[in-house]
Amino acid sequence: MCRMSSLQRIAWLLTVAICAITASLLAVAGYAGYAAVAGAVGLSAAINLL
């Protein structure tokens, strides 16, 4: 299996972090459904880090 380049890894980490922040802010604001979607997108992006 090929090792992911550091630039790709950084990009996926940033995507996961942004989704986590977005999900948290949406949850605090009371938008539970949108927060769940943002969390799901973050989890989907996190799969690429494995």
C-alpha positions as CSV (number, residue, x, y, z in Angstrom):
1,M,0.0,0.0,0.0
2,C,1.3,3.4,-0.9
3,R,2.1,5.9,1.8
4,M,-0.1,9.1,1.6
5,S,2.0,12.2,0.9
6,S,2.2,14.7,3.7
7,L,0.4,17.4,1.7
8,Q,-2.6,15.1,1.1
9,R,-2.6,14.1,4.8
10,I,-2.6,17.8,5.9
11,A,-5.5,18.5,3.5
12,W,-7.6,15.7,4.9
13,L,-6.7,16.7,8.5
14,L,-7.8,20.2,7.8
15,T,-11.1,19.0,6.2
16,V,-11.8,16.9,9.3
17,A,-11.0,19.7,11.6
18,I,-13.2,22.2,9.8
19,C,-16.1,19.8,9.7
20,A,-15.7,19.2,13.5
21,I,-15.6,22.9,14.2
22,T,-18.6,23.4,11.9
23,A,-20.6,20.6,13.5
24,S,-19.8,21.9,17.0
25,L,-20.9,25.4,16.2
26,L,-24.1,24.2,14.5
27,A,-24.9,22.0,17.5
28,V,-24.4,24.9,19.9
29,A,-26.7,27.1,17.7
30,G,-29.4,24.4,17.8
31,Y,-29.1,23.1,14.3
32,A,-28.9,19.4,15.2
33,G,-29.6,18.1,11.7
34,Y,-27.1,20.2,10.0
35,A,-24.6,19.4,12.8
36,A,-25.1,15.7,12.2
37,V,-24.5,16.2,8.4
38,A,-21.3,18.1,9.1
39,G,-20.2,15.4,11.5
40,A,-20.9,12.7,8.9
41,V,-18.9,14.5,6.3
42,G,-16.0,14.8,8.8
43,L,-16.2,11.1,9.5
44,S,-16.2,10.4,5.8
45,A,-13.1,12.5,5.3
46,A,-11.4,10.8,8.3
47,I,-11.6,7.5,6.6
48,N,-9.0,8.8,4.1
49,L,-6.5,9.2,7.0
50,L,-6.5,5.5,7.7
